[in-house]
Structures are given as C-alpha cells and as structure tokens.
Amino acid sequence: MEINTLKLCGFAIVGAAGAMLLREVRREFELPVRLTATVGLLTVCVLMAGPIVKYAAELFGLSPIAGEAATIVLRAVGIAMLTRLGSDFCRDMGVPSVAAALETAGKIEMLLLSLPLLSTALDTISGLLSQSGL
Amino acid sequence: MDVTLILKVIGIGFIVAVSAQILGKTGRDEQVTFVIIAGIVAVIALLVGEISTLFTTIGELFGF
C-alpha cells in the first residue's frame, strides 16, 4: 500500500470540507463524516507505525532483562491507543461519561498487565537490600 | 484509507438532506424522521467495518 503525504492531506481536506458542508445542510451527518476521516487517517497511521513497532520489539528482544518486559510494554501501548481512540469516539458522539469510564477501564487493565513487572522489581529490590544487610 | 468511503458518506448526507427538505415542503413530516434515521443507519453500517478494521489492526500490531 503506497501512502504519501499528498494523499493524506487530500483525504483530510475532503473530510473536513464534507463535514463543514454537512454541518450547514444537516447537522446529523457531520459526525459520521468526521468519524470516517478520523478512522481512515488513523488506519493509515497504524499501518505506517507497524515497522517501527516491530523494530522496537526486536530491540527489546536483544536485551535479556528487557526481553520479558517488551511484550507487556507493547501491550500496554496498544491498550492505551485503543482506549484513547474509543474514548475520543465517545466524546465526539457527545457522551463524555462513557469516555471517562472507558479510560478508567483501560488504566486498570494496564495496571493489571504490569503487576508481574512490579512484583519482579520489588523482588529485585528486596534481594539487593538483603544482600547489603539492610 | 479510501476516499470513496468518505465521498459515499457525504453523498448519503446530501441525499438525505435534500429528501428531507422535499418531504418537509410537501407536508410529510413524519417521513422526514424515517429518512434521516435510515440515512444514519446506512452510514453507520458503512463505518462499522472500517472501525473494526482499525481496532483489529491495532490489536494485531501490539500482540493481542
């Protein structure tokens, strides 16, 4: 899939112009146009970010300490992106309370995901303290 | 990213707007509501697939 900046700009401008026109004619259809433009552009962003994420995962894999944390960190980034997208969609539709609940759920899920890392860190710290005789 | 999708959504919006105006002028106000609802449902049906693709792509990228 060949993507260039000109196409992205064209897509964004068509979406913005359509949303502006429909706002004047019939307000109900402004939101779907905005959503379509946002979803299209974000899909391209995610597709473009694919190689970067894979490279970051490879770099994480080189380090034996960070290797096991890499999966957790990447999944946490994914959860953050998904909850942010979902909450933005909810805010666009005029329901900020659902957006806030979704963000809270995402934060709790990330905390749950990182619990093994936290326990590993605490074990390491307690091991160091016991070695030093404290 | 497909420009035809956004053009489809804009087209449906304009068709619904014109239809609603014509129906409103001819005194069929109750049908205006149905036309608007049908238009919104059609647009959402178009959008759901794209949103699903976006979320699936993010999920696959970050290892869900």
N, CA and C atoms of all chains as a GROMACS GRO file, in nm:
protein
  594
    1MET      N    1   0.085  -0.120   0.000
    1MET     CA    2   0.000   0.000   0.000
    1MET      C    3   0.088   0.125   0.000
    2GLU      N    4   0.080   0.199  -0.110
    2GLU     CA    5   0.163   0.319  -0.119
    2GLU      C    6   0.090   0.438  -0.058
    3ILE      N    7   0.156   0.500   0.037
    3ILE     CA    8   0.094   0.614   0.105
    3ILE      C    9   0.186   0.734   0.089
    4ASN      N   10   0.132   0.846   0.052
    4ASN     CA   11   0.216   0.966   0.057
    4ASN      C   12   0.140   1.080   0.123
    5THR      N   13   0.217   1.182   0.158
    5THR     CA   14   0.159   1.292   0.235
    5THR      C   15   0.050   1.364   0.158
    6LEU      N   16   0.068   1.371   0.025
    6LEU     CA   17  -0.032   1.440  -0.058
    6LEU      C   18  -0.169   1.372  -0.046
    7LYS      N   19  -0.169   1.238  -0.051
    7LYS     CA   20  -0.294   1.164  -0.039
    7LYS      C   21  -0.358   1.188   0.098
    8LEU      N   22  -0.272   1.184   0.202
    8LEU     CA   23  -0.324   1.205   0.338
    8LEU      C   24  -0.387   1.343   0.352
    9CYS      N   25  -0.318   1.445   0.295
    9CYS     CA   26  -0.371   1.581   0.302
    9CYS      C   27  -0.504   1.589   0.226
   10GLY      N   28  -0.508   1.527   0.108
   10GLY     CA   29  -0.631   1.528   0.028
   10GLY      C   30  -0.746   1.464   0.104
   11PHE      N   31  -0.718   1.350   0.165
   11PHE     CA   32  -0.820   1.279   0.242
   11PHE      C   33  -0.871   1.366   0.357
   12ALA      N   34  -0.777   1.430   0.428
   12ALA     CA   35  -0.816   1.513   0.543
   12ALA      C   36  -0.898   1.633   0.497
   13ILE      N   37  -0.856   1.693   0.385
   13ILE     CA   38  -0.927   1.813   0.337
   13ILE      C   39  -1.067   1.776   0.288
   14VAL      N   40  -1.079   1.662   0.215
   14VAL     CA   41  -1.212   1.618   0.169
   14VAL      C   42  -1.302   1.593   0.290
   15GLY      N   43  -1.248   1.528   0.393
   15GLY     CA   44  -1.327   1.502   0.514
   15GLY      C   45  -1.369   1.630   0.583
   16ALA      N   46  -1.274   1.724   0.596
   16ALA     CA   47  -1.306   1.850   0.666
   16ALA      C   48  -1.409   1.931   0.586
   17ALA      N   49  -1.391   1.935   0.452
   17ALA     CA   50  -1.485   2.011   0.369
   17ALA      C   51  -1.624   1.948   0.374
   18GLY      N   52  -1.630   1.815   0.366
   18GLY     CA   53  -1.758   1.745   0.373
   18GLY      C   54  -1.828   1.770   0.505
   19ALA      N   55  -1.750   1.763   0.614
   19ALA     CA   56  -1.809   1.786   0.746
   19ALA      C   57  -1.861   1.929   0.758
   20MET      N   58  -1.786   2.025   0.702
   20MET     CA   59  -1.827   2.165   0.710
   20MET      C   60  -1.956   2.188   0.630
   21LEU      N   61  -1.962   2.129   0.508
   21LEU     CA   62  -2.082   2.145   0.424
   21LEU      C   63  -2.204   2.083   0.490
   22LEU      N   64  -2.185   1.961   0.542
   22LEU     CA   65  -2.299   1.891   0.602
   22LEU      C   66  -2.345   1.956   0.732
   23ARG      N   67  -2.252   2.026   0.800
   23ARG     CA   68  -2.291   2.098   0.922
   23ARG      C   69  -2.395   2.205   0.889
   24GLU      N   70  -2.378   2.268   0.771
   24GLU     CA   71  -2.472   2.372   0.730
   24GLU      C   72  -2.604   2.313   0.682
   25VAL      N   73  -2.595   2.197   0.611
   25VAL     CA   74  -2.715   2.140   0.549
   25VAL      C   75  -2.795   2.056   0.650
   26ARG      N   76  -2.725   1.960   0.713
   26ARG     CA   77  -2.793   1.872   0.809
   26ARG      C   78  -2.691   1.826   0.912
   27ARG      N   79  -2.707   1.875   1.032
   27ARG     CA   80  -2.605   1.856   1.136
   27ARG      C   81  -2.582   1.710   1.174
   28GLU      N   82  -2.685   1.624   1.156
   28GLU     CA   83  -2.674   1.484   1.200
   28GLU      C   84  -2.562   1.410   1.126
   29PHE      N   85  -2.531   1.457   1.003
   29PHE     CA   86  -2.434   1.383   0.921
   29PHE      C   87  -2.292   1.438   0.931
   30GLU      N   88  -2.274   1.538   1.017
   30GLU     CA   89  -2.139   1.591   1.034
   30GLU      C   90  -2.050   1.489   1.107
   31LEU      N   91  -2.108   1.430   1.212
   31LEU     CA   92  -2.032   1.334   1.294
   31LEU      C   93  -1.984   1.213   1.214
   32PRO      N   94  -2.071   1.147   1.134
   32PRO     CA   95  -2.021   1.032   1.056
   32PRO      C   96  -1.908   1.068   0.961
   33VAL      N   97  -1.914   1.188   0.902
   33VAL     CA   98  -1.806   1.228   0.811
   33VAL      C   99  -1.677   1.247   0.888
   34ARG      N  100  -1.688   1.313   1.005
   34ARG     CA  101  -1.568   1.331   1.089
   34ARG      C  102  -1.512   1.197   1.132
   35LEU      N  103  -1.602   1.105   1.170
   35LEU     CA  104  -1.557   0.972   1.213
   35LEU      C  105  -1.488   0.898   1.099
   36THR      N  106  -1.546   0.907   0.979
   36THR     CA  107  -1.486   0.837   0.864
   36THR      C  108  -1.346   0.890   0.837
   37ALA      N  109  -1.332   1.023   0.839
   37ALA     CA  110  -1.200   1.082   0.814
   37ALA      C  111  -1.101   1.039   0.922
   38THR      N  112  -1.145   1.042   1.048
   38THR     CA  113  -1.056   1.005   1.159
   38THR      C  114  -1.014   0.859   1.149
   39VAL      N  115  -1.113   0.771   1.124
   39VAL     CA  116  -1.082   0.628   1.117
   39VAL      C  117  -0.987   0.600   1.000
   40GLY      N  118  -1.014   0.661   0.886
   40GLY     CA  119  -0.926   0.640   0.769
   40GLY      C  120  -0.784   0.683   0.797
   41LEU      N  121  -0.768   0.802   0.852
   41LEU     CA  122  -0.633   0.853   0.879
   41LEU      C  123  -0.562   0.771   0.986
   42LEU      N  124  -0.637   0.730   1.089
   42LEU     CA  125  -0.574   0.652   1.196
   42LEU      C  126  -0.533   0.513   1.146
   43THR      N  127  -0.614   0.455   1.055
   43THR     CA  128  -0.576   0.325   0.999
   43THR      C  129  -0.443   0.336   0.925
   44VAL      N  130  -0.428   0.445   0.849
   44VAL     CA  131  -0.300   0.467   0.779
   44VAL      C  132  -0.187   0.485   0.879
   45CYS      N  133  -0.214   0.562   0.987
   45CYS     CA  134  -0.111   0.583   1.090
   45CYS      C  135  -0.065   0.450   1.149
   46VAL      N  136  -0.161   0.364   1.180
   46VAL     CA  137  -0.127   0.236   1.242
   46VAL      C  138  -0.048   0.150   1.144
   47LEU      N  139  -0.090   0.150   1.017
   47LEU     CA  140  -0.018   0.069   0.917
   47LEU      C  141   0.125   0.121   0.900
   48MET      N  142   0.142   0.254   0.905
   48MET     CA  143   0.276   0.312   0.891
   48MET      C  144   0.361   0.282   1.013
   49ALA      N  145   0.296   0.276   1.132
   49ALA     CA  146   0.371   0.253   1.256
   49ALA      C  147   0.412   0.107   1.273
   50GLY      N  148   0.356   0.018   1.192
   50GLY     CA  149   0.385  -0.126   1.204
   50GLY      C  150   0.534  -0.159   1.207
   51PRO      N  151   0.611  -0.117   1.104
   51PRO     CA  152   0.755  -0.148   1.106
   51PRO      C  153   0.828  -0.089   1.227
   52ILE      N  154   0.786   0.029   1.271
   52ILE     CA  155   0.852   0.093   1.387
   52ILE      C  156   0.831   0.008   1.512
   53VAL      N  157   0.706  -0.038   1.531
   53VAL     CA  158   0.676  -0.120   1.649
   53VAL      C  159   0.753  -0.251   1.643
   54LYS      N  160   0.758  -0.311   1.522
   54LYS     CA  161   0.831  -0.439   1.509
   54LYS      C  162   0.980  -0.419   1.539
   55TYR      N  163   1.036  -0.307   1.493
   55TYR     CA  164   1.177  -0.279   1.519
   55TYR      C  165   1.200  -0.259   1.668
   56ALA      N  166   1.107  -0.186   1.733
   56ALA     CA  167   1.119  -0.164   1.878
   56ALA      C  168   1.114  -0.297   1.952
   57ALA      N  169   1.026  -0.388   1.906
   57ALA     CA  170   1.016  -0.519   1.971
   57ALA      C  171   1.145  -0.598   1.953
   58GLU      N  172   1.206  -0.586   1.834
   58GLU     CA  173   1.335  -0.655   1.810
   58GLU      C  174   1.442  -0.600   1.903
   59LEU      N  175   1.445  -0.464   1.917
   59LEU     CA  176   1.545  -0.402   2.005
   59LEU      C  177   1.526  -0.447   2.150
   60PHE      N  178   1.401  -0.454   2.191
   60PHE     CA  179   1.371  -0.503   2.326
   60PHE      C  180   1.421  -0.647   2.342
   61GLY      N  181   1.403  -0.726   2.236
   61GLY     CA  182   1.442  -0.866   2.240
   61GLY      C  183   1.591  -0.888   2.255
   62LEU      N  184   1.672  -0.790   2.214
   62LEU     CA  185   1.818  -0.802   2.224
   62LEU      C  186   1.864  -0.802   2.369
   63SER      N  187   1.793  -0.729   2.454
   63SER     CA  188   1.832  -0.721   2.594
   63SER      C  189   1.763  -0.832   2.674
   64PRO      N  190   1.839  -0.914   2.747
   64PRO     CA  191   1.776  -1.023   2.822
   64PRO      C  192   1.685  -0.973   2.936
   65ILE      N  193   1.721  -0.856   2.993
   65ILE     CA  194   1.639  -0.805   3.104
   65ILE      C  195   1.508  -0.749   3.050
   66ALA      N  196   1.520  -0.668   2.942
   66ALA     CA  197   1.401  -0.602   2.890
   66ALA      C  198   1.316  -0.694   2.804
   67GLY      N  199   1.375  -0.810   2.765
   67GLY     CA  200   1.303  -0.900   2.673
   67GLY      C  201   1.167  -0.942   2.724
   68GLU      N  202   1.162  -0.981   2.853
   68GLU     CA  203   1.033  -1.027   2.906
   68GLU      C  204   0.936  -0.911   2.929
   69ALA      N  205   0.994  -0.790   2.946
   69ALA     CA  206   0.908  -0.674   2.967
   69ALA      C  207   0.852  -0.619   2.836
   70ALA      N  208   0.917  -0.657   2.725
   70ALA     CA  209   0.879  -0.598   2.596
   70ALA      C  210   0.734  -0.624   2.562
   71THR      N  211   0.692  -0.749   2.580
   71THR     CA  212   0.554  -0.784   2.546
   71THR      C  213   0.456  -0.702   2.628
   72ILE      N  214   0.488  -0.689   2.757
   72ILE     CA  215   0.396  -0.616   2.846
   72ILE      C  216   0.390  -0.468   2.807
   73VAL      N  217   0.507  -0.411   2.778
   73VAL     CA  218   0.509  -0.268   2.741
   73VAL      C  219   0.433  -0.245   2.611
   74LEU      N  220   0.456  -0.333   2.512
   74LEU     CA  221   0.388  -0.316   2.383
   74LEU      C  222   0.237  -0.332   2.400
   75ARG      N  223   0.197  -0.429   2.480
   75ARG     CA  224   0.053  -0.448   2.500
   75ARG      C  225  -0.007  -0.328   2.573
   76ALA      N  226   0.070  -0.271   2.666
   76ALA     CA  227   0.020  -0.152   2.738
   76ALA      C  228   0.003  -0.035   2.641
   77VAL      N  229   0.098  -0.021   2.550
   77VAL     CA  230   0.085   0.086   2.448
   77VAL      C  231  -0.039   0.062   2.363
   78GLY      N  232  -0.061  -0.064   2.324
   78GLY     CA  233  -0.180  -0.098   2.245
   78GLY      C  234  -0.308  -0.066   2.320
   79ILE      N  235  -0.313  -0.102   2.448
   79ILE     CA  236  -0.433  -0.073   2.528
   79ILE      C  237  -0.454   0.078   2.538
   80ALA      N  238  -0.344   0.151   2.558
   80ALA     CA  239  -0.356   0.298   2.568
   80ALA      C  240  -0.412   0.355   2.439
   81MET      N  241  -0.361   0.307   2.325
   81MET     CA  242  -0.410   0.359   2.196
   81MET      C  243  -0.557   0.327   2.176
   82LEU      N  244  -0.594   0.201   2.204
   82LEU     CA  245  -0.733   0.160   2.180
   82LEU      C  246  -0.830   0.236   2.270
   83THR      N  247  -0.794   0.249   2.398
   83THR     CA  248  -0.887   0.320   2.488
   83THR      C  249  -0.895   0.468   2.453
   84ARG      N  250  -0.783   0.524   2.408
   84ARG     CA  251  -0.785   0.666   2.368
   84ARG      C  252  -0.876   0.685   2.246
   85LEU      N  253  -0.862   0.593   2.149
   85LEU     CA  254  -0.947   0.601   2.029
   85LEU      C  255  -1.094   0.588   2.066
   86GLY      N  256  -1.124   0.485   2.145
   86GLY     CA  257  -1.262   0.461   2.186
   86GLY      C  258  -1.320   0.580   2.262
   87SER      N  259  -1.240   0.636   2.353
   87SER     CA  260  -1.292   0.748   2.432
   87SER      C  261  -1.308   0.872   2.346
   88ASP      N  262  -1.219   0.890   2.248
   88ASP     CA  263  -1.236   1.005   2.156
   88ASP      C  264  -1.364   0.991   2.074
   89PHE      N  265  -1.391   0.868   2.027
   89PHE     CA  266  -1.515   0.845   1.951
   89PHE      C  267  -1.637   0.877   2.038
   90CYS      N  268  -1.631   0.830   2.164
   90CYS     CA  269  -1.744   0.854   2.255
   90CYS      C  270  -1.762   1.003   2.278
   91ARG      N  271  -1.650   1.077   2.297
   91ARG     CA  272  -1.660   1.223   2.319
   91ARG      C  273  -1.718   1.291   2.196
   92ASP      N  274  -1.676   1.245   2.075
   92ASP     CA  275  -1.730   1.302   1.951
   92ASP      C  276  -1.881   1.282   1.943
   93MET      N  277  -1.928   1.168   1.995
   93MET     CA  278  -2.071   1.140   1.989
   93MET      C  279  -2.147   1.209   2.102
   94GLY      N  280  -2.076   1.281   2.188
   94GLY     CA  281  -2.141   1.359   2.292
   94GLY      C  282  -2.170   1.283   2.419
   95VAL      N  283  -2.094   1.176   2.448
   95VAL     CA  284  -2.114   1.102   2.573
   95VAL      C  285  -1.981   1.093   2.650
   96PRO      N  286  -1.940   1.204   2.714
   96PRO     CA  287  -1.811   1.203   2.784
   96PRO      C  288  -1.806   1.110   2.904
   97SER      N  289  -1.922   1.078   2.963
   97SER     CA  290  -1.920   0.989   3.081
   97SER      C  291  -1.874   0.849   3.040
   98VAL      N  292  -1.922   0.802   2.923
   98VAL     CA  293  -1.878   0.670   2.875
   98VAL      C  294  -1.730   0.674   2.841
   99ALA      N  295  -1.686   0.787   2.784
   99ALA     CA  296  -1.543   0.802   2.750
   99ALA      C  297  -1.456   0.792   2.875
  100ALA      N  298  -1.499   0.860   2.982
  100ALA     CA  299  -1.422   0.857   3.107
  100ALA      C  300  -1.419   0.716   3.165
  101ALA      N  301  -1.533   0.646   3.158
  101ALA     CA  302  -1.538   0.508   3.210
  101ALA      C  303  -1.444   0.418   3.131
  102LEU      N  304  -1.441   0.436   2.999
  102LEU     CA  305  -1.353   0.355   2.914
  102LEU      C  306  -1.206   0.381   2.947
  103GLU      N  307  -1.174   0.510   2.969
  103GLU     CA  308  -1.035   0.543   3.004
  103GLU      C  309  -0.995   0.480   3.137
  104THR      N  310  -1.087   0.484   3.233
  104THR     CA  311  -1.058   0.421   3.364
  104THR      C  312  -1.036   0.271   3.347
  105ALA      N  313  -1.123   0.208   3.266
  105ALA     CA  314  -1.108   0.063   3.242
  105ALA      C  315  -0.972   0.032   3.179
  106GLY      N  316  -0.931   0.116   3.085
  106GLY     CA  317  -0.801   0.096   3.020
  106GLY      C  318  -0.686   0.110   3.119
  107LYS      N  319  -0.696   0.210   3.208
  107LYS     CA  320  -0.589   0.230   3.307
  107LYS      C  321  -0.579   0.110   3.401
  108ILE      N  322  -0.696   0.060   3.444
  108ILE     CA  323  -0.695  -0.055   3.535
  108ILE      C  324  -0.637  -0.178   3.464
  109GLU      N  325  -0.672  -0.195   3.336
  109GLU     CA  326  -0.620  -0.310   3.262
  109GLU      C  327  -0.468  -0.301   3.248
  110MET      N  328  -0.419  -0.178   3.225
  110MET     CA  329  -0.273  -0.160   3.214
  110MET      C  330  -0.204  -0.190   3.347
  111LEU      N  331  -0.268  -0.147   3.458
  111LEU     CA  332  -0.212  -0.176   3.590
  111LEU      C  333  -0.205  -0.327   3.615
  112LEU      N  334  -0.315  -0.396   3.579
  112LEU     CA  335  -0.319  -0.542   3.594
  112LEU      C  336  -0.209  -0.608   3.512
  113LEU      N  337  -0.191  -0.555   3.390
  113LEU     CA  338  -0.092  -0.611   3.298
  113LEU      C  339   0.050  -0.594   3.352
  114SER      N  340   0.071  -0.480   3.420
  114SER     CA  341   0.208  -0.452   3.466
  114SER      C  342   0.236  -0.505   3.607
  115LEU      N  343   0.140  -0.573   3.668
  115LEU     CA  344   0.163  -0.628   3.803
  115LEU      C  345   0.282  -0.725   3.809
  116PRO      N  346   0.298  -0.818   3.711
  116PRO     CA  347   0.417  -0.906   3.716
  116PRO      C  348   0.548  -0.829   3.713
  117LEU      N  349   0.551  -0.719   3.634
  117LEU     CA  350   0.674  -0.638   3.629
  117LEU      C  351   0.700  -0.574   3.764
  118LEU      N  352   0.593  -0.524   3.827
  118LEU     CA  353   0.606  -0.459   3.957
  118LEU      C  354   0.658  -0.557   4.061
  119SER      N  355   0.602  -0.680   4.059
  119SER     CA  356   0.646  -0.779   4.158
  119SER      C  357   0.792  -0.819   4.133
  120THR      N  358   0.831  -0.828   4.004
  120THR     CA  359   0.972  -0.859   3.972
  120THR      C  360   1.064  -0.750   4.025
  121ALA      N  361   1.023  -0.623   4.004
  121ALA     CA  362   1.104  -0.511   4.051
  121ALA      C  363   1.116  -0.513   4.203
  122LEU      N  364   1.004  -0.540   4.270
  122LEU     CA  365   1.008  -0.545   4.417
  122LEU      C  366   1.096  -0.658   4.467
  123ASP      N  367   1.090  -0.776   4.398
  123ASP     CA  368   1.176  -0.888   4.437
  123ASP      C  369   1.324  -0.851   4.422
  124THR      N  370   1.354  -0.783   4.310
  124THR     CA  371   1.493  -0.742   4.286
  124THR      C  372   1.541  -0.648   4.394
  125ILE      N  373   1.455  -0.551   4.428
  125ILE     CA  374   1.492  -0.453   4.531
  125ILE      C  375   1.512  -0.522   4.666
  126SER      N  376   1.420  -0.612   4.701
  126SER     CA  377   1.433  -0.680   4.831
  126SER      C  378   1.556  -0.769   4.833
  127GLY      N  379   1.589  -0.831   4.717
  127GLY     CA  380   1.712  -0.912   4.708
  127GLY      C  381   1.836  -0.828   4.730
  128LEU      N  382   1.838  -0.710   4.667
  128LEU     CA  383   1.952  -0.620   4.682
  128LEU      C  384   1.967  -0.574   4.828
  129LEU      N  385   1.851  -0.544   4.889
  129LEU     CA  386   1.855  -0.497   5.029
  129LEU      C  387   1.905  -0.608   5.123
  130SER      N  388   1.860  -0.732   5.096
  130SER     CA  389   1.904  -0.841   5.183
  130SER      C  390   2.052  -0.871   5.164
  131GLN      N  391   2.102  -0.853   5.039
  131GLN     CA  392   2.246  -0.875   5.014
  131GLN      C  393   2.331  -0.772   5.087
  132SER      N  394   2.276  -0.648   5.092
  132SER     CA  395   2.355  -0.543   5.157
  132SER      C  396   2.339  -0.544   5.309
  133GLY      N  397   2.256  -0.635   5.358
  133GLY     CA  398   2.242  -0.650   5.502
  133GLY      C  399   2.148  -0.552   5.568
  134LEU      N  400   2.066  -0.483   5.489
  134LEU     CA  401   1.973  -0.384   5.546
  134LEU      C  402   1.840  -0.448   5.585
  135MET      N  403  -0.721   0.346   0.384
  135MET     CA  404  -0.774   0.480   0.357
  135MET      C  405  -0.830   0.484   0.216
  136ASP      N  406  -0.960   0.504   0.209
  136ASP     CA  407  -1.024   0.505   0.080
  136ASP      C  408  -1.110   0.631   0.069
  137VAL      N  409  -1.077   0.715  -0.029
  137VAL     CA  410  -1.152   0.842  -0.041
  137VAL      C  411  -1.296   0.814  -0.080
  138THR      N  412  -1.321   0.703  -0.150
  138THR     CA  413  -1.458   0.675  -0.194
  138THR      C  414  -1.552   0.656  -0.074
  139LEU      N  415  -1.498   0.603   0.036
  139LEU     CA  416  -1.582   0.582   0.154
  139LEU      C  417  -1.634   0.716   0.208
  140ILE      N  418  -1.543   0.812   0.220
  140ILE     CA  419  -1.583   0.942   0.275
  140ILE      C  420  -1.677   1.013   0.178
  141LEU      N  421  -1.654   0.993   0.047
  141LEU     CA  422  -1.744   1.054  -0.052
  141LEU      C  423  -1.883   0.990  -0.045
  142LYS      N  424  -1.885   0.857  -0.019
  142LYS     CA  425  -2.015   0.789  -0.003
  142LYS      C  426  -2.092   0.848   0.114
  143VAL      N  427  -2.021   0.868   0.227
  143VAL     CA  428  -2.087   0.922   0.347
  143VAL      C  429  -2.140   1.063   0.320
  144ILE      N  430  -2.057   1.146   0.254
  144ILE     CA  431  -2.100   1.282   0.221
  144ILE      C  432  -2.221   1.277   0.126
  145GLY      N  433  -2.216   1.186   0.028
  145GLY     CA  434  -2.326   1.173  -0.068
  145GLY      C  435  -2.456   1.133   0.001
  146ILE      N  436  -2.447   1.035   0.091
  146ILE     CA  437  -2.568   0.994   0.164
  146ILE      C  438  -2.622   1.111   0.245
  147GLY      N  439  -2.532   1.187   0.306
  147GLY     CA  440  -2.574   1.303   0.384
  147GLY      C  441  -2.650   1.404   0.300
  148PHE      N  442  -2.597   1.432   0.180
  148PHE     CA  443  -2.664   1.529   0.093
  148PHE      C  444  -2.798   1.476   0.041
  149ILE      N  445  -2.802   1.347   0.003
  149ILE     CA  446  -2.928   1.288  -0.046
  149ILE      C  447  -3.036   1.296   0.063
  150VAL      N  448  -2.994   1.261   0.186
  150VAL     CA  449  -3.089   1.266   0.297
  150VAL      C  450  -3.136   1.410   0.321
  151ALA      N  451  -3.041   1.504   0.314
  151ALA     CA  452  -3.077   1.644   0.339
  151ALA      C  453  -3.179   1.693   0.236
  152VAL      N  454  -3.153   1.661   0.107
  152VAL     CA  455  -3.244   1.706   0.000
  152VAL      C  456  -3.380   1.637   0.016
  153SER      N  457  -3.377   1.504   0.040
  153SER     CA  458  -3.503   1.430   0.057
  153SER      C  459  -3.583   1.487   0.173
  154ALA      N  460  -3.514   1.517   0.283
  154ALA     CA  461  -3.585   1.570   0.400
  154ALA      C  462  -3.647   1.705   0.370
  155GLN      N  463  -3.576   1.787   0.293
  155GLN     CA  464  -3.631   1.918   0.256
  155GLN      C  465  -3.755   1.904   0.170
  156ILE      N  466  -3.747   1.813   0.068
  156ILE     CA  467  -3.862   1.793  -0.022
  156ILE      C  468  -3.982   1.739   0.055
  157LEU      N  469  -3.954   1.637   0.139
  157LEU     CA  470  -4.064   1.578   0.216
  157LEU      C  471  -4.123   1.678   0.314
  158GLY      N  472  -4.037   1.762   0.372
  158GLY     CA  473  -4.086   1.864   0.465
  158GLY      C  474  -4.175   1.966   0.396
  159LYS      N  475  -4.135   2.006   0.273
  159LYS     CA  476  -4.213   2.106   0.199
  159LYS      C  477  -4.349   2.051   0.156
  160THR      N  478  -4.352   1.918   0.127
  160THR     CA  479  -4.478   1.859   0.082
  160THR      C  480  -4.566   1.813   0.199
  161GLY      N  481  -4.525   1.846   0.320
  161GLY     CA  482  -4.610   1.821   0.436
  161GLY      C  483  -4.602   1.681   0.493
  162ARG      N  484  -4.502   1.603   0.452
  162ARG     CA  485  -4.490   1.467   0.508
  162ARG      C  486  -4.378   1.464   0.613
  163ASP      N  487  -4.405   1.532   0.721
  163ASP     CA  488  -4.302   1.550   0.825
  163ASP      C  489  -4.266   1.420   0.896
  164GLU      N  490  -4.364   1.330   0.907
  164GLU     CA  491  -4.333   1.204   0.980
  164GLU      C  492  -4.235   1.118   0.899
  165GLN      N  493  -4.240   1.132   0.765
  165GLN     CA  494  -4.147   1.053   0.681
  165GLN      C  495  -4.005   1.110   0.685
  166VAL      N  496  -3.994   1.239   0.717
  166VAL     CA  497  -3.861   1.301   0.725
  166VAL      C  498  -3.777   1.230   0.831
  167THR      N  499  -3.840   1.204   0.944
  167THR     CA  500  -3.769   1.137   1.054
  167THR      C  501  -3.717   1.001   1.009
  168PHE      N  502  -3.805   0.925   0.939
  168PHE     CA  503  -3.763   0.791   0.895
  168PHE      C  504  -3.649   0.798   0.794
  169VAL      N  505  -3.655   0.896   0.705
  169VAL     CA  506  -3.547   0.911   0.605
  169VAL      C  507  -3.415   0.941   0.675
  170ILE      N  508  -3.421   1.031   0.774
  170ILE     CA  509  -3.297   1.067   0.846
  170ILE      C  510  -3.241   0.946   0.920
  171ILE      N  511  -3.331   0.872   0.987
  171ILE     CA  512  -3.284   0.754   1.062
  171ILE      C  513  -3.224   0.650   0.966
  172ALA      N  514  -3.291   0.630   0.851
  172ALA     CA  515  -3.239   0.534   0.753
  172ALA      C  516  -3.101   0.576   0.703
  173GLY      N  517  -3.085   0.706   0.679
  173GLY     CA  518  -2.955   0.757   0.634
  173GLY      C  519  -2.847   0.734   0.737
  174ILE      N  520  -2.878   0.765   0.862
  174ILE     CA  521  -2.778   0.748   0.969
  174ILE      C  522  -2.742   0.600   0.984
  175VAL      N  523  -2.843   0.512   0.978
  175VAL     CA  524  -2.814   0.368   0.990
  175VAL      C  525  -2.726   0.321   0.874
  176ALA      N  526  -2.755   0.369   0.753
  176ALA     CA  527  -2.674   0.329   0.637
  176ALA      C  528  -2.530   0.374   0.653
  177VAL      N  529  -2.511   0.497   0.702
  177VAL     CA  530  -2.375   0.550   0.719
  177VAL      C  531  -2.302   0.472   0.828
  178ILE      N  532  -2.372   0.443   0.937
  178ILE     CA  533  -2.308   0.368   1.047
  178ILE      C  534  -2.271   0.227   0.999
  179ALA      N  535  -2.357   0.167   0.916
  179ALA     CA  536  -2.326   0.034   0.862
  179ALA      C  537  -2.198   0.038   0.778
  180LEU      N  538  -2.180   0.149   0.706
  180LEU     CA  539  -2.056   0.164   0.628
  180LEU      C  540  -1.935   0.179   0.720
  181LEU      N  541  -1.956   0.253   0.831
  181LEU     CA  542  -1.844   0.288   0.919
  181LEU      C  543  -1.799   0.174   1.009
  182VAL      N  544  -1.894   0.088   1.048
  182VAL     CA  545  -1.863  -0.015   1.146
  182VAL      C  546  -1.748  -0.105   1.098
  183GLY      N  547  -1.752  -0.141   0.970
  183GLY     CA  548  -1.647  -0.226   0.915
  183GLY      C  549  -1.510  -0.160   0.924
  184GLU      N  550  -1.507  -0.029   0.895
  184GLU     CA  551  -1.379   0.043   0.899
  184GLU      C  552  -1.326   0.053   1.042
  185ILE      N  553  -1.417   0.081   1.137
  185ILE     CA  554  -1.374   0.090   1.277
  185ILE      C  555  -1.323  -0.046   1.325
  186SER      N  556  -1.393  -0.152   1.284
  186SER     CA  557  -1.350  -0.287   1.322
  186SER      C  558  -1.211  -0.317   1.265
  187THR      N  559  -1.189  -0.278   1.138
  187THR     CA  560  -1.057  -0.300   1.076
  187THR      C  561  -0.948  -0.226   1.153
  188LEU      N  562  -0.978  -0.101   1.191
  188LEU     CA  563  -0.878  -0.022   1.265
  188LEU      C  564  -0.844  -0.087   1.398
  189PHE      N  565  -0.946  -0.129   1.473
  189PHE     CA  566  -0.920  -0.188   1.604
  189PHE      C  567  -0.847  -0.322   1.590
  190THR      N  568  -0.885  -0.402   1.488
  190THR     CA  569  -0.816  -0.530   1.467
  190THR      C  570  -0.670  -0.508   1.432
  191THR      N  571  -0.644  -0.406   1.347
  191THR     CA  572  -0.504  -0.378   1.308
  191THR      C  573  -0.421  -0.339   1.430
  192ILE      N  574  -0.478  -0.253   1.515
  192ILE     CA  575  -0.404  -0.211   1.635
  192ILE      C  576  -0.380  -0.332   1.726
  193GLY      N  577  -0.484  -0.415   1.740
  193GLY     CA  578  -0.470  -0.534   1.825
  193GLY      C  579  -0.362  -0.628   1.775
  194GLU      N  580  -0.358  -0.650   1.642
  194GLU     CA  581  -0.256  -0.741   1.586
  194GLU      C  582  -0.116  -0.682   1.601
  195LEU      N  583  -0.107  -0.549   1.583
  195LEU     CA  584   0.024  -0.483   1.590
  195LEU      C  585   0.085  -0.493   1.729
  196PHE      N  586   0.000  -0.478   1.831
  196PHE     CA  587   0.053  -0.478   1.967
  196PHE      C  588   0.036  -0.612   2.038
  197GLY      N  589   0.007  -0.717   1.962
  197GLY     CA  590   0.010  -0.852   2.018
  197GLY      C  591  -0.105  -0.889   2.108
  198PHE      N  592  -0.227  -0.858   2.068
  198PHE     CA  593  -0.344  -0.901   2.147
  198PHE      C  594  -0.390  -1.038   2.103
   0.00000   0.00000   0.00000
